[in-house]
Amino acid sequence: MNLRPRIVDLYLARAVLLSTLGAWVVLVGFDLLSAFVNELDEIGEGSYTLSHAVLFTAYTVPRRMYEVFPTVALIGTVLGLGGLAARSELTAMRAVGMSRLRIGLGALLSVIVLTALMVVNAETVAPFGEQSAQSVVTQAKTGDVVVARVSGLWLREGNVFLNARDGANRRTDGMEWTELRGVRLFEFDDQGKLLSMAEAKTAEHRGGQWLLRDVKRSRFGERSVTTQTLAEEAWQSELDDQALAAAASRPRYLSSRELDRNIQYMQRNGLDAKAFENAYWARWFYPLNVLVLCLAGLPFAFGSLRSGGFGKRLFVAIVIGVAYLLAQRLVVSLSDVYRFDARAAYLLPPLMLLGLSWGVLTRRD
């Protein structure tokens, strides 16, 4: 059999791609169904209805696709190559001189492309979808409008509109509060006329009330503008700070650029940025985790079908993949406790699994 490497690569990639897409549909479908059932319990709270639950679940699809993809890629790789092994096609490829490592790298072509798409998704569509989903829930349950866009966080409460560059939860000495940064407040009358505009460095929610700091407020009269500068000013608002914080500051739902901006701000102000650093480096090491998991699953696809059955080997491969992800999460948590670099925590597990997989794949070649 005289197969050119390029044709073989495309053939292997196609087999893995079809298996991966099938596994993706199943896992994301189960995840969405579970999330939708959970949202049904929230129906009736405020003006939250069935249509809001459906819309919320739909907005979270890009984020769920991103989160389950490492497991999906592992299953798709094992299923795709396992199907070829069952038809003795891998045996034929080996007979013409292709090593197991060479076959595995060809099969990972489609995984590499899908991983690149997921990286782009995590920086664009997924954050937009999560922010939109939180806006749906917040508006329906509390009556406040909370929307995060490229221009920052926007919300409306009555005739007052607020724009903030970003926000986060803060904790110091056992006390927790919500902080917004780069705040602008616009107050209108019932006819849509601008009454006042205020700019504040931060807005903090403590003790059930909002406090603006470093405020410059301009009030607009019929033919005059009055400007006032204040160190602090109370802002009377019934805005749900927990809903606002959830929409503004979940690190894993932010883009890398937003994470980096939050990290720099916290470091300049002596705040703990560990949660944002973990989320930031998780994005950078995401492609490595996917590829390492797929390489770890290759030996199970090449094994003899008589040695325990393919279903058993698929189950073992999935268990190894889940165990790896849990182990990495444990190492990251230890980095929080012992305060060592998150990059080392994300790099050590994939390097160990990569070395083990490489040894298994090449030991007989």
Buried (B, 14 or more C-beta within 10 A) or exposed (E): EEEEEEEBBBBBBBBBBBBBBBBBEEBBEEBBEEBBEEBEEBEEEBEBEEEBBEBBBBBBBBBBBBBBBBBBBBBBBBBBBBBBBEEEBBEEBBEEEBBBBBBBBBBBBBBBEBBEBBBEBBBEBBBBBBBBBBBBBBBBBBBBBBBBEEEBBBBBBEEBBBBBBBBBBBEEEEEEBBBBBBBBBBBBEEEEEEEBBBBBEBBBBBEEEBBBBBBEBEBBEEEEEEEEEEEEBEBEBEBBBEBBBBBBBBBBBBBBEBBBBBBEBBEEEEBEBBBBBBBBBBBEBBBBBBBBBBBBBBBBBBBEEEEEEBEEBBBBBBEBBBEBBEBBBEBBEEBBEEEEEBBEBBBBBBEEBBEBBBEBBEEEE
